[in-house]
Amino acid sequence: MPSVAIVTDSTSCLPREEVERYSIEVVPLNLVHEGHIYRDGRDLTADEFYRLLKASKRLPTTSPASPGEYLEVFRRVGEKARSILCISVSAKLSGMFDSARAAAELATEVLPRTAIQVIDSKTAAMAQGFVVLAAARAARLGNSLPEVMDAAARMMPRVELVAALDTLHYLARGGRVPMVAAWATSILQIKPILKLARGEVRLLERVRTRKRSLSRLLELMRERVGKKGPVHASVFHAQARDEALALQERVIREFQPKELYLTEFTSVMGVHTGPGVVGIAYYAED
């Protein structure tokens, strides 16, 4: 029986092979559209979701898993492990952390022999995925729950995420940026670059062309990792596979990463950004 089992949510964008390798339990967020509830990553493929998004007059909404859903996951996982570490998407971006924490409190009564800790990754997408992998690898080595939590905590300030959007249209429709900003950006063909830091997404800068925005992602990565130790990275995209593959090749040539993934951007975040997102999550070893 493993000492520590790892639970996370679908915003982590983890590659399926890593989920299976480390027996990570992934709890889906929900997409709500015209009275239908779709579990992120399970009930709709990415292509199906973006077709729905483009055709919708009203944006789908997202909702976290309920405490009851988390409790059921903890109950199932607790049958195979003595303790559980649940790593959530940033609490500033979703209610998943609150749901998981409420479930952990309920579990003290129904699962009294299972130690459960819930931590906020303060990030999302594959930046969150790298925090989860750090914990899963520590757990695989037989470390205790506090030691596995420490591995995750040490990764959190090291990993960074930057992304190039094709448009601000969807962020404006969702009320996250002013409509006038999206209109001006569209008219001028300006491409926004976002950064996820300290649990929040912020507009980092705007560049003139799509080609320049993708090159700028590499520059930002270079500024952060510099000449530090081996680099770990993940290129992610939302219906922009060819551009993501080209960016991946550039990451390989320049950084010779020790670890590199290509993943799809989760649909529950794609609701706010729309298709065309290309980004990189990365960190350098000490």
C-alpha positions in Angstrom: 0.0 0.0 0.0 1.5 3.4 -1.0 2.0 5.9 1.8 0.6 9.0 -0.1 -1.9 9.1 -2.9 -2.1 12.3 -5.1 -5.4 13.9 -6.1 -5.7 17.0 -8.4 -8.2 18.5 -10.8 -8.6 18.7 -14.5 -7.2 22.2 -14.9 -3.7 20.6 -14.3 -3.6 19.5 -18.0 -1.5 16.5 -17.1 -0.5 14.1 -19.9 -2.5 10.9 -19.6 0.7 8.8 -19.4 1.9 10.7 -16.3 -1.5 10.3 -14.7 -1.3 6.6 -15.2 2.3 6.3 -14.3 1.8 7.8 -10.9 -1.8 6.7 -10.3 -2.9 10.3 -9.9 -6.6 10.8 -9.3 -8.0 13.7 -11.5 -11.3 15.3 -10.4 -13.1 17.1 -13.3 -14.5 20.6 -13.1 -17.9 21.1 -14.8 -18.9 22.9 -17.9 -22.5 24.2 -17.9 -24.1 25.0 -21.2 -27.8 25.4 -22.0 -28.9 23.3 -19.0 -26.3 20.5 -19.7 -23.4 19.7 -17.5 -20.3 18.3 -19.0 -17.4 16.9 -17.0 -14.1 18.6 -18.1 -12.0 16.2 -20.1 -14.5 13.3 -20.0 -17.8 14.2 -21.7 -16.5 16.4 -24.5 -13.3 16.3 -26.5 -11.4 19.5 -27.0 -12.6 19.8 -30.6 -16.2 19.2 -29.6 -15.9 21.8 -26.9 -14.5 24.5 -29.2 -17.0 23.9 -31.9 -19.7 24.4 -29.2 -18.0 27.5 -27.9 -17.8 29.1 -31.4 -21.4 28.4 -32.1 -22.8 29.6 -28.8 -24.5 32.9 -28.4 -24.0 32.7 -24.7 -20.7 31.5 -23.1 -20.7 28.2 -21.2 -20.0 28.6 -17.5 -17.9 26.6 -15.3 -18.5 25.2 -11.8 -16.3 23.3 -9.3 -16.8 19.7 -8.3 -18.9 19.5 -5.1 -17.6 18.6 -1.7 -19.6 15.4 -2.0 -17.8 14.5 -5.3 -14.4 15.1 -3.6 -15.4 13.0 -0.6 -16.3 10.1 -2.8 -12.9 10.4 -4.5 -11.1 10.5 -1.1 -13.1 7.5 0.0 -12.0 5.5 -3.1 -8.4 6.6 -2.9 -8.3 6.0 0.8 -8.9 2.3 0.3 -5.4 2.0 -1.4 -3.3 4.6 0.5 -2.7 5.6 4.1 -2.8 9.3 3.3 -3.9 11.7 0.6 -2.5 15.0 -0.8 -5.0 17.0 -2.9 -3.4 19.8 -5.0 -6.0 22.2 -6.4 -6.0 24.9 -9.1 -5.4 28.4 -7.7 -8.2 29.4 -5.3 -8.3 32.8 -7.0 -9.4 31.1 -10.3 -11.8 28.4 -9.1 -13.8 27.1 -6.1 -12.1 23.6 -6.4 -9.9 24.4 -3.4 -12.8 25.3 -1.2 -14.7 22.1 -2.3 -11.7 19.9 -1.6 -11.1 21.4 1.8 -14.7 21.0 2.8 -14.6 17.4 1.7 -11.4 16.9 3.8 -13.2 18.2 6.9 -16.1 15.9 6.3 -13.6 13.0 5.8 -12.3 13.3 9.4 -15.6 11.6 10.5 -16.1 9.1 7.6 -12.5 8.3 7.0 -10.9 8.7 10.4 -7.8 6.6 9.6 -6.9 8.5 6.4 -4.8 11.6 6.7 -5.9 14.2 4.1 -4.2 17.5 3.3 -5.4 20.0 0.7 -3.1 22.7 -0.8 -3.6 25.5 -3.2 -1.1 25.2 -6.1 -1.5 29.0 -6.7 -1.3 28.3 -10.4 -3.1 26.3 -13.2 -2.6 24.3 -16.4 0.7 22.5 -16.7 2.3 24.9 -14.1 -0.1 23.2 -11.7 0.8 19.9 -13.4 4.5 20.3 -12.5 3.6 20.9 -8.9 1.5 17.7 -9.0 4.3 15.7 -10.6 6.8 16.9 -8.0 4.5 15.6 -5.3 3.8 12.3 -7.1 7.5 11.7 -7.7 8.2 12.3 -4.0 5.3 9.9 -3.1 6.7 7.3 -5.4 9.9 7.3 -3.4 8.1 6.4 -0.3 8.2 9.8 1.4 5.8 10.7 4.2 2.8 13.1 3.7 4.7 16.1 5.2 7.7 15.4 2.9 5.4 15.1 -0.2 3.7 18.4 0.7 7.2 20.0 1.0 8.1 18.8 -2.5 5.0 20.4 -3.9 5.6 23.6 -1.9 9.2 23.9 -3.2 8.0 23.6 -6.8 5.3 26.3 -6.6 7.5 29.4 -6.6 9.8 27.9 -9.3 7.3 27.1 -12.1 6.0 29.8 -14.4 3.4 30.0 -17.1 3.1 32.4 -20.0 0.6 32.2 -22.9 -0.2 34.0 -26.1 -3.9 34.6 -26.9 -5.3 34.9 -30.4 -8.0 37.3 -29.2 -9.3 39.1 -26.1 -12.9 38.4 -27.4 -13.7 35.6 -24.9 -12.2 37.3 -21.9 -14.3 40.4 -22.7 -17.5 38.3 -23.2 -16.9 36.8 -19.8 -16.4 40.2 -18.2 -12.7 39.7 -17.3 -11.5 42.5 -19.5 -13.3 45.6 -20.8 -15.1 45.1 -24.1 -13.4 48.3 -25.4 -10.0 46.7 -24.8 -11.0 43.6 -26.8 -12.4 45.7 -29.6 -9.2 47.9 -29.8 -7.0 44.8 -29.8 -9.0 43.2 -32.5 -9.0 46.3 -34.8 -5.2 46.8 -34.4 -4.5 43.0 -34.7 -2.6 43.1 -31.4 -1.9 39.8 -29.7 -2.0 39.7 -25.9 0.4 37.8 -23.7 -0.7 36.6 -20.3 1.3 35.5 -17.3 0.0 33.4 -14.4 1.7 34.5 -11.2 0.8 34.4 -7.5 -2.5 32.7 -8.3 -3.8 35.3 -10.7 -3.8 35.8 -14.5 -2.6 39.2 -15.7 -2.0 40.8 -19.0 1.7 41.0 -19.4 2.1 42.8 -22.7 0.7 43.2 -26.2 2.6 42.6 -29.4 1.8 43.3 -33.0 1.7 39.9 -34.7 1.0 36.3 -33.9 4.5 35.3 -34.9 6.0 37.9 -32.6 3.8 36.8 -29.7 5.1 33.2 -29.9 8.7 34.3 -30.1 8.1 36.5 -27.1 7.1 33.5 -25.1 10.5 32.0 -25.7 12.2 35.3 -24.7 10.3 35.4 -21.5 11.3 31.8 -20.7 14.9 32.6 -21.5 14.8 35.6 -19.1 13.5 33.4 -16.3 15.6 30.2 -16.7 18.8 31.9 -18.0 21.8 29.6 -17.6 20.3 27.7 -14.6 20.2 23.9 -14.4 18.2 21.5 -16.5 14.9 22.9 -17.8 11.5 21.2 -17.6 8.8 22.5 -19.9 5.3 21.9 -21.3 3.9 23.5 -24.4 0.1 23.7 -24.4 -2.5 24.8 -26.9 -6.1 25.2 -27.7 -6.8 24.2 -31.3 -3.4 25.4 -32.4 -1.5 22.2 -32.6 0.7 23.1 -35.6 1.9 26.3 -33.9 2.4 24.4 -30.6 4.5 21.8 -32.4 6.7 24.5 -34.0 7.1 26.1 -30.6 8.0 22.8 -29.1 10.8 22.3 -31.6 12.2 25.8 -30.8 12.2 24.9 -27.1 14.1 21.7 -27.8 16.7 23.5 -29.9 17.3 26.3 -27.5 16.9 24.7 -24.1 17.5 20.9 -24.6 14.9 20.3 -21.9 15.3 17.3 -19.5 11.5 16.9 -19.7 9.1 18.2 -22.3 5.4 17.7 -22.8 2.8 18.8 -25.4 -0.7 19.1 -23.9 -4.1 20.5 -24.8 -5.3 23.5 -22.8 -8.2 22.4 -20.6 -11.7 23.3 -21.7 -12.7 25.0 -18.5 -10.0 27.5 -19.0 -10.6 27.7 -22.7 -14.1 29.1 -21.9 -12.4 32.3 -20.9 -9.6 32.4 -23.5 -11.2 30.9 -26.6 -9.3 28.8 -29.2 -5.9 29.7 -30.5 -4.1 29.8 -27.1 -0.4 28.7 -27.2 1.7 28.8 -24.0 4.6 27.4 -22.1 4.8 26.2 -18.5 8.4 25.8 -17.3 11.0 25.7 -14.5 14.7 25.1 -14.1 16.3 22.9 -11.6 18.4 24.5 -8.9 
